[in-house]
Structure formats: structure tokens, C-alpha cells
């Protein structure tokens, strides 16, 4: 199986077959950098959304635990009154 370095070198040779000038390589690099920036921005947005969802989930789980405990306390209180 090829290593990451070998795959990178193979890809670089393929790129040179398609882009024989520095101008072509620079243009392609610019396009790829734009895509990387866009993807990083989208990733950051999704991470922020995920954080909000996880926070809401934790709040609801804590509320559920408190409700369950309140039920047990009410049952226990009812038994003590009898």
C-alpha cells in the first residue's frame, strides 16, 4: 500500500501533466485555497451549531433527571403519609 508521501508525489506528477506553467499551477492553487477556506468556514458553523445542540441536550437531560427524582420523592412522600 502506498504511503501518504508516495500518493502526494504521484498526484504532483499527474498535476504537472495537466498544468505545465506556473500560471496554471497558481490559478489551480488559488481555486483550491478558496475551497479549503469555504469548507473550513462551513465546518466552523457546523461545530457552533453542534455545540448549541449539545448544550440544549444536556439541559433537557438534566431536567429529565430532576423530573424523575421529583416523581420518586412524591411517591416516597405519599408512602410516608400513609
C-alpha atoms as an extended CHARMM CRD file, in Angstrom:
* protein
*
        82  EXT
         1         1  UNK       CA              0.0000000000        0.0000000000        0.0000000000  PROA      1               0.0000000000
         2         2  UNK       CA              1.3230000000        3.4280000000       -0.9340000000  PROA      2               0.0000000000
         3         3  UNK       CA              2.3280000000        5.8350000000        1.7990000000  PROA      3               0.0000000000
         4         4  UNK       CA              0.9070000000        9.3280000000        2.0500000000  PROA      4               0.0000000000
         5         5  UNK       CA              4.1860000000       10.7280000000        0.7050000000  PROA      5               0.0000000000
         6         6  UNK       CA              4.0710000000        8.3840000000       -2.2980000000  PROA      6               0.0000000000
         7         7  UNK       CA              0.4610000000        9.3180000000       -3.0270000000  PROA      7               0.0000000000
         8         8  UNK       CA              1.3310000000       13.0200000000       -2.8040000000  PROA      8               0.0000000000
         9         9  UNK       CA              4.2630000000       12.5960000000       -5.1900000000  PROA      9               0.0000000000
        10        10  UNK       CA              2.1070000000       10.6560000000       -7.6310000000  PROA      10              0.0000000000
        11        11  UNK       CA             -0.5610000000       13.3440000000       -7.5240000000  PROA      11              0.0000000000
        12        12  UNK       CA              2.0720000000       16.0490000000       -8.0480000000  PROA      12              0.0000000000
        13        13  UNK       CA              3.3170000000       14.2580000000      -11.1790000000  PROA      13              0.0000000000
        14        14  UNK       CA             -0.2470000000       13.9860000000      -12.5040000000  PROA      14              0.0000000000
        15        15  UNK       CA             -0.8020000000       17.6770000000      -11.8210000000  PROA      15              0.0000000000
        16        16  UNK       CA              2.3530000000       18.5610000000      -13.7450000000  PROA      16              0.0000000000
        17        17  UNK       CA              0.9970000000       16.5770000000      -16.7030000000  PROA      17              0.0000000000
        18        18  UNK       CA             -2.0560000000       18.8820000000      -16.7580000000  PROA      18              0.0000000000
        19        19  UNK       CA             -0.5490000000       22.1960000000      -15.7210000000  PROA      19              0.0000000000
        20        20  UNK       CA              2.7850000000       22.8430000000      -17.4040000000  PROA      20              0.0000000000
        21        21  UNK       CA              3.0650000000       26.5270000000      -16.4610000000  PROA      21              0.0000000000
        22        22  UNK       CA              3.4630000000       28.2980000000      -13.1330000000  PROA      22              0.0000000000
        23        23  UNK       CA              0.4460000000       30.4520000000      -14.0270000000  PROA      23              0.0000000000
        24        24  UNK       CA             -1.7370000000       27.3780000000      -14.3640000000  PROA      24              0.0000000000
        25        25  UNK       CA             -0.4570000000       25.9630000000      -11.0830000000  PROA      25              0.0000000000
        26        26  UNK       CA             -1.0050000000       29.2940000000       -9.3260000000  PROA      26              0.0000000000
        27        27  UNK       CA             -4.5800000000       29.5330000000      -10.6140000000  PROA      27              0.0000000000
        28        28  UNK       CA             -5.3750000000       25.9840000000       -9.5310000000  PROA      28              0.0000000000
        29        29  UNK       CA             -3.7510000000       26.6220000000       -6.1330000000  PROA      29              0.0000000000
        30        30  UNK       CA             -5.8830000000       29.7470000000       -5.7160000000  PROA      30              0.0000000000
        31        31  UNK       CA             -9.0500000000       27.7540000000       -6.5010000000  PROA      31              0.0000000000
        32        32  UNK       CA             -8.1450000000       25.0050000000       -4.0420000000  PROA      32              0.0000000000
        33        33  UNK       CA             -7.3160000000       27.5300000000       -1.3040000000  PROA      33              0.0000000000
        34        34  UNK       CA            -10.7200000000       29.1550000000       -1.8210000000  PROA      34              0.0000000000
        35        35  UNK       CA            -12.4170000000       25.7730000000       -1.4770000000  PROA      35              0.0000000000
        36        36  UNK       CA            -10.4010000000       24.9900000000        1.6700000000  PROA      36              0.0000000000
        37        37  UNK       CA            -11.4270000000       28.3310000000        3.1660000000  PROA      37              0.0000000000
        38        38  UNK       CA            -15.0860000000       27.7310000000        2.3580000000  PROA      38              0.0000000000
        39        39  UNK       CA            -15.0070000000       24.2350000000        3.8140000000  PROA      39              0.0000000000
        40        40  UNK       CA            -13.2670000000       25.4360000000        6.9890000000  PROA      40              0.0000000000
        41        41  UNK       CA            -15.8980000000       28.1560000000        7.3930000000  PROA      41              0.0000000000
        42        42  UNK       CA            -18.7240000000       25.6470000000        6.9500000000  PROA      42              0.0000000000
        43        43  UNK       CA            -17.0350000000       23.2830000000        9.4150000000  PROA      43              0.0000000000
        44        44  UNK       CA            -16.8260000000       26.0690000000       11.9840000000  PROA      44              0.0000000000
        45        45  UNK       CA            -20.5170000000       26.9050000000       11.5200000000  PROA      45              0.0000000000
        46        46  UNK       CA            -21.4810000000       23.2690000000       11.9960000000  PROA      46              0.0000000000
        47        47  UNK       CA            -19.2950000000       22.9860000000       15.0840000000  PROA      47              0.0000000000
        48        48  UNK       CA            -21.0340000000       26.0200000000       16.5970000000  PROA      48              0.0000000000
        49        49  UNK       CA            -24.4390000000       24.5240000000       15.8080000000  PROA      49              0.0000000000
        50        50  UNK       CA            -23.3580000000       21.1990000000       17.2810000000  PROA      50              0.0000000000
        51        51  UNK       CA            -22.2390000000       22.9730000000       20.4670000000  PROA      51              0.0000000000
        52        52  UNK       CA            -25.6750000000       24.6410000000       20.7690000000  PROA      52              0.0000000000
        53        53  UNK       CA            -27.4600000000       21.3220000000       20.2290000000  PROA      53              0.0000000000
        54        54  UNK       CA            -25.2480000000       19.5320000000       22.7700000000  PROA      54              0.0000000000
        55        55  UNK       CA            -25.9020000000       22.3060000000       25.2950000000  PROA      55              0.0000000000
        56        56  UNK       CA            -29.6620000000       22.0370000000       24.7800000000  PROA      56              0.0000000000
        57        57  UNK       CA            -29.4440000000       18.2630000000       25.0480000000  PROA      57              0.0000000000
        58        58  UNK       CA            -27.5580000000       18.4690000000       28.3430000000  PROA      58              0.0000000000
        59        59  UNK       CA            -30.1510000000       20.9100000000       29.6950000000  PROA      59              0.0000000000
        60        60  UNK       CA            -33.0180000000       18.6080000000       28.7480000000  PROA      60              0.0000000000
        61        61  UNK       CA            -31.2450000000       15.5650000000       30.1920000000  PROA      61              0.0000000000
        62        62  UNK       CA            -30.7010000000       17.4070000000       33.4860000000  PROA      62              0.0000000000
        63        63  UNK       CA            -34.3770000000       18.3930000000       33.5220000000  PROA      63              0.0000000000
        64        64  UNK       CA            -35.3930000000       14.8000000000       32.8450000000  PROA      64              0.0000000000
        65        65  UNK       CA            -33.2630000000       13.5770000000       35.7490000000  PROA      65              0.0000000000
        66        66  UNK       CA            -34.7940000000       16.2090000000       38.0430000000  PROA      66              0.0000000000
        67        67  UNK       CA            -38.3100000000       15.2370000000       36.9510000000  PROA      67              0.0000000000
        68        68  UNK       CA            -37.5910000000       11.5620000000       37.6160000000  PROA      68              0.0000000000
        69        69  UNK       CA            -36.2080000000       12.4020000000       41.0490000000  PROA      69              0.0000000000
        70        70  UNK       CA            -39.2440000000       14.5770000000       41.8090000000  PROA      70              0.0000000000
        71        71  UNK       CA            -41.5360000000       11.6430000000       40.9420000000  PROA      71              0.0000000000
        72        72  UNK       CA            -39.6030000000        9.3610000000       43.2700000000  PROA      72              0.0000000000
        73        73  UNK       CA            -39.7470000000       11.9710000000       46.0260000000  PROA      73              0.0000000000
        74        74  UNK       CA            -43.5110000000       12.3580000000       45.5730000000  PROA      74              0.0000000000
        75        75  UNK       CA            -44.0000000000        8.5780000000       45.6970000000  PROA      75              0.0000000000
        76        76  UNK       CA            -41.8480000000        8.3990000000       48.8400000000  PROA      76              0.0000000000
        77        77  UNK       CA            -43.7730000000       11.2910000000       50.4230000000  PROA      77              0.0000000000
        78        78  UNK       CA            -47.0740000000        9.5340000000       49.6740000000  PROA      78              0.0000000000
        79        79  UNK       CA            -45.8240000000        6.3390000000       51.3470000000  PROA      79              0.0000000000
        80        80  UNK       CA            -44.7110000000        8.2440000000       54.4310000000  PROA      80              0.0000000000
        81        81  UNK       CA            -48.0980000000        9.9380000000       54.8180000000  PROA      81              0.0000000000
        82        82  UNK       CA            -49.9230000000        6.5910000000       54.8900000000  PROA      82              0.0000000000
